[in-house]
Amino acid sequence: MSVRRLAEASVQPASFAFNKAMTAQAKTWINKYPKGREQSAVIPLLMLAQEQDGWVTKAAIEHVADMLGMPYIRALEVATFYTQFQLKPVGTRAHIQVCGTTPCMLRGSEELMDVCRSKIHHDQFHTNEAGTLSWEEVECLGACVNAPMVMIFKDTYEDLTPERLAEIIDQFEAGKGDQVKTGPQTGRVFSAPLTGFTSLTDEKGVLKSTREKEAKATSKAAKAAAAAPAAAAPNVAAAPDKADAPAKPSLDDKNRPAGIAKPAAVDDLKLISGVGPKIEGTLHELGIFTFAQVASWKKAEREWVDGYLSFHGRIERDDWVKQAKALAKGGEAEYIRVFGKKPV
Ligand code: FES
């Protein structure tokens, strides 16, 4: 980890102020946090300052601290800890952050740094003569599976060779950085195996058979529902209820909320009042694993889930969306703040 200090006083501007657009964005960020917790916005506000000036000045750090009512030292600690914050002026067209942590090192990050040394400056944190490019070595940027990689501003460029990095640097220097493809540079999709799939090789076939199974299950359920009134014929009072029961919505219905593959971290959906272990299991089968997913359901999607679970409006009555929004935003603490009680 490199030593991270503020730039020398000679390059520090005397003052800092957010422009109009950035002021509006800063307010939006501050409003995302509860009263008394405004300091939680320190990272996004420092990022806005960097986006505005290209680097984080001492005056900007103090300005942000003042805005959030926190001691200067606390904002300074944050700015000097994260390598995402540039503490001295960097290249105006590209600042290249080369990951030098073990996986990237084993896959050739040293050669990537040699490219930066020859094309930009021998030493990191120095701009080239034109002031357009600069570079530095940083710790793991979280794309190890596609090592070696670099980050330029907010984008990553992965699966790099020295030749490909040289081309990318040339494109940024020519002012065409926005035309460079981000992510893996080998043509693979995200972190898919380089040598092709070894399992689930026929994705369309898998999808088709899953859909067929779902359709079969739905039609079986529909048939059972249709047969139910006849079976219950002797009970004259009960028959109309069953006959009137709305059919379970189809799994292929356009209003079915989009599901996702099971993520590494699954939210405890049982914290939502109205969701027990069985319903949680059904939601998982539908690809619903997170509070954020539930929080994003539109009316039609809520109605679809309500119908699918035969809940007769309970999702609306229990306000799952409001509950999920609170849990997604701040877990149990935010739930208690919004509802005045612990989730059950
Ligand atoms: S080690 Fe380089 S991205 Fe993680």
Residues whose N, C-alpha, C, O or C-beta is under 5 A from the ligand:
A	BS01	FES	C99 T101 T102 P103 C104 C140 L141 G142 A143 C144 A147
